[in-house]
């Protein structure tokens, strides 16, 4: 599944996960997002998310998050890729 940034911003209190590195996250992120680097989320998703909630994930351009989104969905997690990632967020400013 995928969602555009415009659609995401219309949601009420979405759970947003920035899968970029901690350094990238510190330099700027989508407001209200939490940072869980992709490798941590891929290796041990059960430590960070549950299968009952929906999570919206992003990286810089949407490519890494798209791949991770597909892997997590196969495992039964409900994740949605944010199209265009953080770069898309920067463009709308």
Biopython code that builds the backbone (N, CA, C, O; Angstrom):
import numpy as np
from Bio.PDB.StructureBuilder import StructureBuilder

atoms = [
    (1, "UNK", "N", (0.826, -1.187, 0.000)),
    (1, "UNK", "CA", (0.000, 0.000, 0.000)),
    (1, "UNK", "C", (0.869, 1.249, 0.000)),
    (1, "UNK", "O", (1.989, 1.254, 0.510)),
    (2, "UNK", "N", (0.325, 2.296, -0.581)),
    (2, "UNK", "CA", (1.023, 3.572, -0.623)),
    (2, "UNK", "C", (0.046, 4.700, -0.329)),
    (2, "UNK", "O", (-1.164, 4.556, -0.505)),
    (3, "UNK", "N", (0.590, 5.823, 0.120)),
    (3, "UNK", "CA", (-0.213, 7.005, 0.392)),
    (3, "UNK", "C", (0.607, 8.222, -0.022)),
    (3, "UNK", "O", (1.830, 8.241, 0.117)),
    (4, "UNK", "N", (-0.079, 9.227, -0.528)),
    (4, "UNK", "CA", (0.637, 10.462, -0.854)),
    (4, "UNK", "C", (0.767, 11.300, 0.416)),
    (4, "UNK", "O", (0.040, 11.094, 1.388)),
    (5, "UNK", "N", (1.681, 12.225, 0.393)),
    (5, "UNK", "CA", (1.875, 13.115, 1.533)),
    (5, "UNK", "C", (0.608, 13.932, 1.785)),
    (5, "UNK", "O", (0.239, 14.166, 2.936)),
    (6, "UNK", "N", (-0.049, 14.361, 0.726)),
    (6, "UNK", "CA", (-1.271, 15.144, 0.866)),
    (6, "UNK", "C", (-2.360, 14.333, 1.576)),
    (6, "UNK", "O", (-3.079, 14.862, 2.425)),
    (7, "UNK", "N", (-2.476, 13.060, 1.228)),
    (7, "UNK", "CA", (-3.471, 12.198, 1.886)),
    (7, "UNK", "C", (-3.088, 11.955, 3.351)),
    (7, "UNK", "O", (-3.946, 11.961, 4.233)),
    (8, "UNK", "N", (-1.797, 11.744, 3.594)),
    (8, "UNK", "CA", (-1.316, 11.505, 4.950)),
    (8, "UNK", "C", (-1.631, 12.675, 5.869)),
    (8, "UNK", "O", (-2.058, 12.478, 7.007)),
    (9, "UNK", "N", (-1.424, 13.881, 5.382)),
    (9, "UNK", "CA", (-1.626, 15.072, 6.204)),
    (9, "UNK", "C", (-3.095, 15.295, 6.576)),
    (9, "UNK", "O", (-3.393, 16.071, 7.484)),
    (10, "UNK", "N", (-3.999, 14.625, 5.886)),
    (10, "UNK", "CA", (-5.426, 14.726, 6.192)),
    (10, "UNK", "C", (-5.855, 13.745, 7.289)),
    (10, "UNK", "O", (-6.954, 13.865, 7.831)),
    (11, "UNK", "N", (-4.992, 12.776, 7.618)),
    (11, "UNK", "CA", (-5.338, 11.764, 8.612)),
    (11, "UNK", "C", (-5.241, 12.324, 10.026)),
    (11, "UNK", "O", (-4.474, 13.248, 10.296)),
    (12, "UNK", "N", (-6.023, 11.753, 10.908)),
    (12, "UNK", "CA", (-6.021, 12.165, 12.308)),
    (12, "UNK", "C", (-5.003, 11.340, 13.093)),
    (12, "UNK", "O", (-5.212, 10.151, 13.333)),
    (13, "UNK", "N", (-3.903, 11.974, 13.492)),
    (13, "UNK", "CA", (-2.880, 11.365, 14.339)),
    (13, "UNK", "C", (-2.280, 10.066, 13.772)),
    (13, "UNK", "O", (-2.280, 9.048, 14.464)),
    (14, "UNK", "N", (-1.775, 10.077, 12.540)),
    (14, "UNK", "CA", (-1.181, 8.861, 11.977)),
    (14, "UNK", "C", (0.132, 8.504, 12.671)),
    (14, "UNK", "O", (0.845, 9.384, 13.153)),
    (15, "UNK", "N", (0.444, 7.225, 12.720)),
    (15, "UNK", "CA", (1.704, 6.748, 13.298)),
    (15, "UNK", "C", (2.738, 6.718, 12.175)),
    (15, "UNK", "O", (2.712, 5.835, 11.317)),
    (16, "UNK", "N", (3.645, 7.691, 12.191)),
    (16, "UNK", "CA", (4.611, 7.870, 11.107)),
    (16, "UNK", "C", (5.991, 7.431, 11.574)),
    (16, "UNK", "O", (6.457, 7.831, 12.641)),
    (17, "UNK", "N", (6.641, 6.597, 10.755)),
    (17, "UNK", "CA", (7.979, 6.104, 11.082)),
    (17, "UNK", "C", (8.968, 6.521, 10.002)),
    (17, "UNK", "O", (8.784, 6.236, 8.819)),
    (18, "UNK", "N", (10.010, 7.195, 10.437)),
    (18, "UNK", "CA", (11.121, 7.601, 9.581)),
    (18, "UNK", "C", (12.160, 6.491, 9.671)),
    (18, "UNK", "O", (12.759, 6.293, 10.728)),
    (19, "UNK", "N", (12.383, 5.757, 8.566)),
    (19, "UNK", "CA", (13.293, 4.617, 8.599)),
    (19, "UNK", "C", (14.731, 4.989, 8.213)),
    (19, "UNK", "O", (15.581, 4.113, 8.056)),
    (20, "UNK", "N", (14.992, 6.269, 8.065)),
    (20, "UNK", "CA", (16.344, 6.708, 7.719)),
    (20, "UNK", "C", (17.261, 6.594, 8.938)),
    (20, "UNK", "O", (16.806, 6.286, 10.039)),
    (21, "UNK", "N", (18.534, 6.842, 8.735)),
    (21, "UNK", "CA", (19.493, 6.776, 9.844)),
    (21, "UNK", "C", (19.198, 7.865, 10.870)),
    (21, "UNK", "O", (18.504, 8.840, 10.580)),
    (22, "UNK", "N", (19.728, 7.686, 12.056)),
    (22, "UNK", "CA", (19.541, 8.672, 13.125)),
    (22, "UNK", "C", (20.071, 10.042, 12.702)),
    (22, "UNK", "O", (19.451, 11.065, 12.993)),
    (23, "UNK", "N", (21.219, 10.063, 12.016)),
    (23, "UNK", "CA", (21.799, 11.327, 11.546)),
    (23, "UNK", "C", (20.877, 12.035, 10.557)),
    (23, "UNK", "O", (20.706, 13.252, 10.636)),
    (24, "UNK", "N", (20.284, 11.294, 9.637)),
    (24, "UNK", "CA", (19.354, 11.886, 8.672)),
    (24, "UNK", "C", (18.122, 12.431, 9.392)),
    (24, "UNK", "O", (17.631, 13.516, 9.080)),
    (25, "UNK", "N", (17.640, 11.666, 10.349)),
    (25, "UNK", "CA", (16.459, 12.060, 11.122)),
    (25, "UNK", "C", (16.710, 13.370, 11.869)),
    (25, "UNK", "O", (15.862, 14.262, 11.872)),
    (26, "UNK", "N", (17.867, 13.476, 12.493)),
    (26, "UNK", "CA", (18.217, 14.679, 13.260)),
    (26, "UNK", "C", (18.265, 15.920, 12.369)),
    (26, "UNK", "O", (17.950, 17.023, 12.815)),
    (27, "UNK", "N", (18.659, 15.736, 11.113)),
    (27, "UNK", "CA", (18.778, 16.872, 10.188)),
    (27, "UNK", "C", (17.420, 17.387, 9.726)),
    (27, "UNK", "O", (17.328, 18.489, 9.185)),
    (28, "UNK", "N", (16.372, 16.606, 9.931)),
    (28, "UNK", "CA", (15.025, 17.023, 9.550)),
    (28, "UNK", "C", (14.153, 15.825, 9.258)),
    (28, "UNK", "O", (14.621, 14.806, 8.751)),
    (29, "UNK", "N", (12.869, 15.958, 9.587)),
    (29, "UNK", "CA", (11.942, 14.853, 9.384)),
    (29, "UNK", "C", (10.527, 15.396, 9.224)),
    (29, "UNK", "O", (10.296, 16.595, 9.383)),
    (30, "UNK", "N", (9.596, 14.526, 8.914)),
    (30, "UNK", "CA", (8.185, 14.897, 8.867)),
    (30, "UNK", "C", (7.701, 15.020, 10.311)),
    (30, "UNK", "O", (7.922, 14.106, 11.106)),
    (31, "UNK", "N", (7.052, 16.121, 10.668)),
    (31, "UNK", "CA", (6.602, 16.314, 12.051)),
    (31, "UNK", "C", (5.802, 15.125, 12.583)),
    (31, "UNK", "O", (5.042, 14.501, 11.843)),
    (32, "UNK", "N", (5.971, 14.826, 13.825)),
    (32, "UNK", "CA", (5.347, 13.748, 14.610)),
    (32, "UNK", "C", (5.901, 12.362, 14.298)),
    (32, "UNK", "O", (5.470, 11.384, 14.909)),
    (33, "UNK", "N", (6.841, 12.250, 13.368)),
    (33, "UNK", "CA", (7.393, 10.928, 13.068)),
    (33, "UNK", "C", (8.389, 10.510, 14.136)),
    (33, "UNK", "O", (9.009, 11.343, 14.796)),
    (34, "UNK", "N", (8.526, 9.200, 14.289)),
    (34, "UNK", "CA", (9.550, 8.656, 15.167)),
    (34, "UNK", "C", (10.593, 7.981, 14.287)),
    (34, "UNK", "O", (10.296, 7.574, 13.164)),
    (35, "UNK", "N", (11.803, 7.865, 14.792)),
    (35, "UNK", "CA", (12.892, 7.282, 14.015)),
    (35, "UNK", "C", (13.142, 5.841, 14.442)),
    (35, "UNK", "O", (13.506, 5.567, 15.586)),
    (36, "UNK", "N", (12.938, 4.930, 13.497)),
    (36, "UNK", "CA", (13.324, 3.528, 13.663)),
    (36, "UNK", "C", (14.072, 3.161, 12.387)),
    (36, "UNK", "O", (13.439, 2.903, 11.363)),
    (37, "UNK", "N", (15.411, 3.131, 12.422)),
    (37, "UNK", "CA", (16.181, 2.823, 11.214)),
    (37, "UNK", "C", (15.727, 1.512, 10.559)),
    (37, "UNK", "O", (15.354, 0.558, 11.242)),
    (38, "UNK", "N", (15.765, 1.487, 9.243)),
    (38, "UNK", "CA", (15.229, 0.365, 8.469)),
    (38, "UNK", "C", (15.783, -0.983, 8.885)),
    (38, "UNK", "O", (15.035, -1.959, 8.948)),
    (39, "UNK", "N", (17.076, -1.065, 9.171)),
    (39, "UNK", "CA", (17.660, -2.355, 9.535)),
    (39, "UNK", "C", (17.041, -2.890, 10.823)),
    (39, "UNK", "O", (16.788, -4.089, 10.932)),
    (40, "UNK", "N", (16.797, -2.026, 11.788)),
    (40, "UNK", "CA", (16.179, -2.459, 13.048)),
    (40, "UNK", "C", (14.753, -2.932, 12.813)),
    (40, "UNK", "O", (14.335, -3.955, 13.355)),
    (41, "UNK", "N", (14.018, -2.196, 12.015)),
    (41, "UNK", "CA", (12.623, -2.545, 11.738)),
    (41, "UNK", "C", (12.523, -3.817, 10.909)),
    (41, "UNK", "O", (11.592, -4.603, 11.083)),
    (42, "UNK", "N", (13.472, -4.020, 10.013)),
    (42, "UNK", "CA", (13.457, -5.217, 9.174)),
    (42, "UNK", "C", (13.814, -6.473, 9.963)),
    (42, "UNK", "O", (13.191, -7.519, 9.784)),
    (43, "UNK", "N", (14.813, -6.371, 10.832)),
    (43, "UNK", "CA", (15.298, -7.532, 11.584)),
    (43, "UNK", "C", (14.361, -7.916, 12.725)),
    (43, "UNK", "O", (14.121, -9.102, 12.953)),
    (44, "UNK", "N", (13.831, -6.931, 13.443)),
    (44, "UNK", "CA", (12.999, -7.214, 14.619)),
    (44, "UNK", "C", (11.771, -6.317, 14.675)),
    (44, "UNK", "O", (11.643, -5.510, 15.596)),
    (45, "UNK", "N", (10.864, -6.440, 13.709)),
    (45, "UNK", "CA", (9.708, -5.537, 13.711)),
    (45, "UNK", "C", (8.860, -5.649, 14.971)),
    (45, "UNK", "O", (8.266, -4.662, 15.405)),
    (46, "UNK", "N", (8.796, -6.828, 15.558)),
    (46, "UNK", "CA", (7.967, -7.028, 16.752)),
    (46, "UNK", "C", (8.419, -6.186, 17.941)),
    (46, "UNK", "O", (7.639, -5.964, 18.867)),
    (47, "UNK", "N", (9.641, -5.722, 17.933)),
    (47, "UNK", "CA", (10.136, -4.856, 19.010)),
    (47, "UNK", "C", (9.614, -3.425, 18.893)),
    (47, "UNK", "O", (9.624, -2.675, 19.869)),
    (48, "UNK", "N", (9.159, -3.049, 17.696)),
    (48, "UNK", "CA", (8.826, -1.651, 17.442)),
    (48, "UNK", "C", (7.376, -1.404, 17.032)),
    (48, "UNK", "O", (6.827, -0.336, 17.303)),
    (49, "UNK", "N", (6.764, -2.373, 16.390)),
    (49, "UNK", "CA", (5.397, -2.188, 15.900)),
    (49, "UNK", "C", (4.567, -3.434, 16.210)),
    (49, "UNK", "O", (5.107, -4.498, 16.515)),
    (50, "UNK", "N", (3.257, -3.281, 16.124)),
    (50, "UNK", "CA", (2.385, -4.438, 16.326)),
    (50, "UNK", "C", (1.546, -4.664, 15.070)),
    (50, "UNK", "O", (1.551, -3.850, 14.147)),
    (51, "UNK", "N", (0.848, -5.752, 15.055)),
    (51, "UNK", "CA", (0.066, -6.116, 13.867)),
    (51, "UNK", "C", (-1.357, -5.569, 13.897)),
    (51, "UNK", "O", (-2.149, -5.851, 12.998)),
    (52, "UNK", "N", (-1.685, -4.791, 14.924)),
    (52, "UNK", "CA", (-3.041, -4.252, 15.052)),
    (52, "UNK", "C", (-3.167, -2.822, 14.539)),
    (52, "UNK", "O", (-4.241, -2.407, 14.103)),
    (53, "UNK", "N", (-2.070, -2.070, 14.591)),
    (53, "UNK", "CA", (-2.091, -0.669, 14.179)),
    (53, "UNK", "C", (-1.545, -0.509, 12.765)),
    (53, "UNK", "O", (-0.860, -1.391, 12.245)),
    (54, "UNK", "N", (-1.856, 0.622, 12.156)),
    (54, "UNK", "CA", (-1.333, 0.953, 10.828)),
    (54, "UNK", "C", (-0.228, 1.991, 11.000)),
    (54, "UNK", "O", (-0.380, 2.965, 11.737)),
    (55, "UNK", "N", (0.882, 1.765, 10.309)),
    (55, "UNK", "CA", (2.043, 2.639, 10.384)),
    (55, "UNK", "C", (2.374, 3.163, 8.990)),
    (55, "UNK", "O", (2.272, 2.436, 8.002)),
    (56, "UNK", "N", (2.765, 4.413, 8.923)),
    (56, "UNK", "CA", (3.120, 5.061, 7.667)),
    (56, "UNK", "C", (4.626, 5.268, 7.686)),
    (56, "UNK", "O", (5.146, 5.973, 8.551)),
    (57, "UNK", "N", (5.333, 4.656, 6.731)),
    (57, "UNK", "CA", (6.790, 4.688, 6.756)),
    (57, "UNK", "C", (7.353, 5.452, 5.568)),
    (57, "UNK", "O", (6.763, 5.495, 4.488)),
    (58, "UNK", "N", (8.525, 6.060, 5.805)),
    (58, "UNK", "CA", (9.185, 6.782, 4.726)),
    (58, "UNK", "C", (10.696, 6.773, 4.903)),
    (58, "UNK", "O", (11.216, 6.582, 6.002)),
    (59, "UNK", "N", (11.384, 6.988, 3.782)),
    (59, "UNK", "CA", (12.835, 7.163, 3.743)),
    (59, "UNK", "C", (13.073, 8.476, 3.001)),
    (59, "UNK", "O", (12.209, 9.353, 3.014)),
    (60, "UNK", "N", (14.212, 8.626, 2.363)),
    (60, "UNK", "CA", (14.477, 9.878, 1.634)),
    (60, "UNK", "C", (13.572, 10.055, 0.418)),
    (60, "UNK", "O", (12.945, 11.100, 0.250)),
    (61, "UNK", "N", (13.509, 9.022, -0.431)),
    (61, "UNK", "CA", (12.771, 9.175, -1.681)),
    (61, "UNK", "C", (11.644, 8.166, -1.884)),
    (61, "UNK", "O", (10.971, 8.191, -2.914)),
    (62, "UNK", "N", (11.437, 7.293, -0.927)),
    (62, "UNK", "CA", (10.340, 6.329, -1.012)),
    (62, "UNK", "C", (10.730, 4.964, -1.527)),
    (62, "UNK", "O", (9.897, 4.057, -1.537)),
    (63, "UNK", "N", (11.961, 4.783, -1.955)),
    (63, "UNK", "CA", (12.369, 3.481, -2.508)),
    (63, "UNK", "C", (12.635, 2.451, -1.419)),
    (63, "UNK", "O", (12.090, 1.348, -1.473)),
    (64, "UNK", "N", (13.462, 2.788, -0.431)),
    (64, "UNK", "CA", (13.748, 1.846, 0.659)),
    (64, "UNK", "C", (12.488, 1.537, 1.455)),
    (64, "UNK", "O", (12.250, 0.393, 1.841)),
    (65, "UNK", "N", (11.693, 2.557, 1.694)),
    (65, "UNK", "CA", (10.473, 2.337, 2.478)),
    (65, "UNK", "C", (9.469, 1.477, 1.710)),
    (65, "UNK", "O", (8.709, 0.724, 2.319)),
    (66, "UNK", "N", (9.458, 1.581, 0.407)),
    (66, "UNK", "CA", (8.557, 0.746, -0.401)),
    (66, "UNK", "C", (8.927, -0.727, -0.261)),
    (66, "UNK", "O", (8.056, -1.580, -0.088)),
    (67, "UNK", "N", (10.226, -1.021, -0.335)),
    (67, "UNK", "CA", (10.699, -2.402, -0.200)),
    (67, "UNK", "C", (10.404, -2.931, 1.198)),
    (67, "UNK", "O", (9.904, -4.045, 1.348)),
    (68, "UNK", "N", (10.711, -2.139, 2.219)),
    (68, "UNK", "CA", (10.463, -2.559, 3.596)),
    (68, "UNK", "C", (8.968, -2.713, 3.849)),
    (68, "UNK", "O", (8.550, -3.647, 4.532)),
    (69, "UNK", "N", (8.175, -1.822, 3.315)),
    (69, "UNK", "CA", (6.722, -1.900, 3.433)),
    (69, "UNK", "C", (6.213, -3.250, 2.926)),
    (69, "UNK", "O", (5.394, -3.896, 3.580)),
    (70, "UNK", "N", (6.696, -3.667, 1.771)),
    (70, "UNK", "CA", (6.265, -4.942, 1.191)),
    (70, "UNK", "C", (6.663, -6.112, 2.086)),
    (70, "UNK", "O", (5.868, -7.029, 2.291)),
    (71, "UNK", "N", (7.882, -6.092, 2.620)),
    (71, "UNK", "CA", (8.350, -7.166, 3.499)),
    (71, "UNK", "C", (7.511, -7.240, 4.770)),
    (71, "UNK", "O", (7.129, -8.326, 5.206)),
    (72, "UNK", "N", (7.229, -6.095, 5.356)),
    (72, "UNK", "CA", (6.448, -6.070, 6.597)),
    (72, "UNK", "C", (5.006, -6.516, 6.370)),
    (72, "UNK", "O", (4.432, -7.213, 7.207)),
    (73, "UNK", "N", (4.427, -6.119, 5.253)),
    (73, "UNK", "CA", (3.054, -6.526, 4.955)),
    (73, "UNK", "C", (2.948, -8.037, 4.758)),
    (73, "UNK", "O", (1.957, -8.645, 5.161)),
    (74, "UNK", "N", (3.956, -8.640, 4.146)),
    (74, "UNK", "CA", (3.978, -10.097, 3.969)),
    (74, "UNK", "C", (3.974, -10.798, 5.326)),
    (74, "UNK", "O", (3.409, -11.882, 5.470)),
    (75, "UNK", "N", (4.610, -10.173, 6.320)),
    (75, "UNK", "CA", (4.686, -10.743, 7.661)),
    (75, "UNK", "C", (3.432, -10.461, 8.492)),
    (75, "UNK", "O", (3.339, -10.902, 9.637)),
    (76, "UNK", "N", (2.481, -9.741, 7.932)),
    (76, "UNK", "CA", (1.230, -9.481, 8.626)),
    (76, "UNK", "C", (1.129, -8.124, 9.302)),
    (76, "UNK", "O", (0.142, -7.843, 9.982)),
    (77, "UNK", "N", (2.145, -7.274, 9.123)),
    (77, "UNK", "CA", (2.092, -5.921, 9.686)),
    (77, "UNK", "C", (1.347, -5.014, 8.725)),
    (77, "UNK", "O", (1.332, -5.253, 7.517)),
    (78, "UNK", "N", (0.732, -3.980, 9.259)),
    (78, "UNK", "CA", (-0.012, -3.031, 8.431)),
    (78, "UNK", "C", (0.814, -1.758, 8.305)),
    (78, "UNK", "O", (0.760, -0.867, 9.153)),
    (79, "UNK", "N", (1.578, -1.703, 7.221)),
    (79, "UNK", "CA", (2.387, -0.520, 6.948)),
    (79, "UNK", "C", (2.015, 0.039, 5.586)),
    (79, "UNK", "O", (1.585, -0.687, 4.689)),
    (80, "UNK", "N", (2.189, 1.332, 5.458)),
    (80, "UNK", "CA", (1.859, 2.042, 4.218)),
    (80, "UNK", "C", (3.053, 2.912, 3.858)),
    (80, "UNK", "O", (3.552, 3.661, 4.697)),
    (81, "UNK", "N", (3.506, 2.819, 2.636)),
    (81, "UNK", "CA", (4.635, 3.617, 2.161)),
    (81, "UNK", "C", (4.174, 5.030, 1.805)),
    (81, "UNK", "O", (3.160, 5.211, 1.132)),
    (82, "UNK", "N", (4.929, 6.022, 2.263)),
    (82, "UNK", "CA", (4.636, 7.412, 1.912)),
    (82, "UNK", "C", (5.382, 7.726, 0.612)),
    (82, "UNK", "O", (6.612, 7.775, 0.592)),
    (83, "UNK", "N", (4.645, 7.933, -0.451)),
    (83, "UNK", "CA", (5.210, 8.159, -1.779)),
    (83, "UNK", "C", (6.130, 9.384, -1.788)),
    (83, "UNK", "O", (5.752, 10.459, -1.321)),
    (84, "UNK", "N", (7.330, 9.209, -2.319)),
    (84, "UNK", "CA", (8.267, 10.320, -2.446)),
    (84, "UNK", "C", (9.089, 10.611, -1.220)),
    (84, "UNK", "O", (10.059, 11.365, -1.293)),
    (85, "UNK", "N", (8.724, 10.026, -0.082)),
    (85, "UNK", "CA", (9.493, 10.156, 1.141)),
    (85, "UNK", "C", (9.731, 11.579, 1.611)),
    (85, "UNK", "O", (8.938, 12.485, 1.356)),
    (86, "UNK", "N", (10.848, 11.748, 2.305)),
    (86, "UNK", "CA", (11.168, 13.041, 2.899)),
    (86, "UNK", "C", (11.409, 14.108, 1.832)),
    (86, "UNK", "O", (11.075, 15.274, 2.041)),
    (87, "UNK", "N", (11.980, 13.725, 0.702)),
    (87, "UNK", "CA", (12.218, 14.702, -0.369)),
    (87, "UNK", "C", (10.909, 15.336, -0.821)),
    (87, "UNK", "O", (10.856, 16.534, -1.099)),
    (88, "UNK", "N", (9.864, 14.537, -0.892)),
    (88, "UNK", "CA", (8.557, 15.059, -1.278)),
    (88, "UNK", "C", (8.041, 16.043, -0.231)),
    (88, "UNK", "O", (7.427, 17.054, -0.571)),
    (89, "UNK", "N", (8.289, 15.745, 1.030)),
    (89, "UNK", "CA", (7.899, 16.659, 2.102)),
    (89, "UNK", "C", (8.637, 18.005, 1.966)),
    (89, "UNK", "O", (8.037, 19.068, 2.125)),
    (90, "UNK", "N", (9.925, 17.941, 1.675)),
    (90, "UNK", "CA", (10.704, 19.171, 1.510)),
    (90, "UNK", "C", (10.210, 20.021, 0.337)),
    (90, "UNK", "O", (10.238, 21.250, 0.401)),
    (91, "UNK", "N", (9.764, 19.374, -0.719)),
    (91, "UNK", "CA", (9.286, 20.085, -1.903)),
    (91, "UNK", "C", (8.019, 20.867, -1.646)),
    (91, "UNK", "O", (7.767, 21.867, -2.319)),
    (92, "UNK", "N", (7.220, 20.440, -0.697)),
    (92, "UNK", "CA", (5.945, 21.108, -0.445)),
    (92, "UNK", "C", (6.100, 22.331, 0.448)),
    (92, "UNK", "O", (5.148, 23.096, 0.609)),
    (93, "UNK", "N", (7.263, 22.531, 1.024)),
    (93, "UNK", "CA", (7.479, 23.678, 1.913)),
    (93, "UNK", "C", (7.569, 24.965, 1.141)),
    (93, "UNK", "O", (7.749, 26.029, 1.733)),
]
sb = StructureBuilder()
sb.init_structure("model")
sb.init_model(0)
sb.init_chain("A")
sb.init_seg("    ")
for serial, (resi, resn, name, xyz) in enumerate(atoms, 1):
    if name == "N":
        sb.init_residue(resn, " ", resi, " ")
    sb.init_atom(name, np.array(xyz, "f"), 0.0, 1.0, " ", f" {name:<3s}", serial, name[0])
structure = sb.get_structure()
